[in-house]
Amino acid sequence: MNKNLLIALTAINLVAVIAIISVVVWVALPGTSPIEEAVDEITNEPASEESTQEPSGRVIQVSGDEYSFSPNTINVTAGEAVVIEFTNSGNMQHDFVVDVAEGITLRTPVIGPGETTSLHVDIPSGVDSFAFYCSVAGHRELGMEGGFVIE
């Protein structure tokens, strides 16, 4: 085999191995990855559990399991700021999603059994009610939904 060809193939293999190792190390290291940043933009929630901001507003405890929320009706006042503290009391993954208005959806990250997360919701004026639900595949259709009633 030609010596120059052998050197070129060795160099290409070395670059490929370095690239693979770099990706593995980058994914394994703690910190914010581009994927977590994209989740932040979509959900308006940090992808990590660490948060430097304390949510403000009336705290409302909500738990979710297979396939319901408790409470499933939440009474609020127009213009009120509330913090939903959502605890997954079930055996599967769940989240808490709020359709505040047309095109405005707020959501928690999907969390595992026993985990708790929170979501800040500013209650809009001009509507009587709006829905909340679990967006994990099939859960809403199985009854995992509820609503805010605006007084």
N, C-alpha and C positions, 0 to 999 in steps of 0.2 A: 504494500500500500504506500502511496506517496506520503512522504514525511510531512509536507505542508498540509495535506488534507487531514492527516491524523492530528496535527496541532490545532487546526481549525475546528474539528469535531470535538476535541477535548475542551477547547475554549467555550464552545456553544453549550456543551453539557455542564460545565462549571457555572456559566451564567444562569442556566435554567435551575440548577440546584440552589444557587444563591437567591434567586427570585422566589422559589417555593418556600425556602426557609424564612425569608423576609415576610411573606404573607402569613405564614403560620405564627410567627412571633407577633406581628402586628395585630392579628385577630385575638391572640391569647392575652395580650397585655391589657390591664385595666385602663379605663379612661373612655372618653367619648369617641366612638367611631363614626364614620359618615352615615352608617345605617342608623345609629342611635340619634344622630342629628336630624335625619329625615323623619324619624318617628316623632321627635320633639316638634318639628314643624307641623306635622299632620295632626297630632293629638293635643298640642298646646300643653303638654305635660313632659317633664323631664323623663327620659328613658331610664335613668338611674334612680335609685331610691334616695339619694342625697339631694336635698333642696336647701337653698339658702334663704328662700322666702317663706314666711309663715302666712298661710292663707287667712284672710279675715272675713268675718261674717258669722251668722248663727250656724252652729255646727249641728248637722243632722246625721244621726247614726243610721246606716242602712246596711242590712246583711243580705247576701244572696246565696242560694243553694240550688239544687236541682229541683225544679225549674221555677223559682219564684223569688221575689224580693220581699223583705219585711222592714218597714212598711211598704205596701205597694201603692199607697196614695200619700203624697206629701203636700200639706197645705202651706202656702207661701204668700207673700204680699208683693204686689208689683213694685219693682224698683229695689227690692231687698237683695242683699248679697248673702248667699248661703255657702257653706262648705259641706259637701257630702263626704262623710267618712264611710267609705265602702269596705266592708269586711266580707271576704269569701268564706262562708261557713259551710260550703259544700265539699264535695270530693273531686270536683273537676275544676278546670280553669274557667274564670268568669271575668267580665268587665262591667263597667257602668257607663252607659252612653246616653247623652241627653240631646234631643233635637230641640234646641232653643227657639229657632225660627227657621224659615225656609233658607237652606244653604248654610246654616250655622249649627254645627254639631260639635259638642264637647265630649271627651271620653277619657276614661282612666286607661292605664295600661291593662292588659290582660294579666290577672294575678292568679296564683295558685292557691290551693286550699290552706286556710288559716292566715292568709296574708291580708293586710289592710292598706288601702291607698286613699287619697283624698282628691276631690275635684271642686274647684271654686266655680260657682254659677251665679251670674247676675241675672235676676229674674226680670224678664222684659215687661213692659207695659203694653196694653192694647190686646192682650190675648187672655182667654179664660183658663186655658190649660195647655200643657204640652207633655210629650211622652218621655219616658226613660226606659231602657231595655238593656239586655245583654246581647252583644253582637257576635258572640262565639257561634259558629255555624249551627243553626237549628234551634238554639236556645230560646230566642224570642217566639218562634213559631210554637214551641212547646209550653208557652205561658210565662216566660221570664221577662215580664214587662210591667210597667206601672205608669203613674202619671203625677205631675205636679198640678195642683188646683190652685189657681191664683185668686186670692180674695181681694 
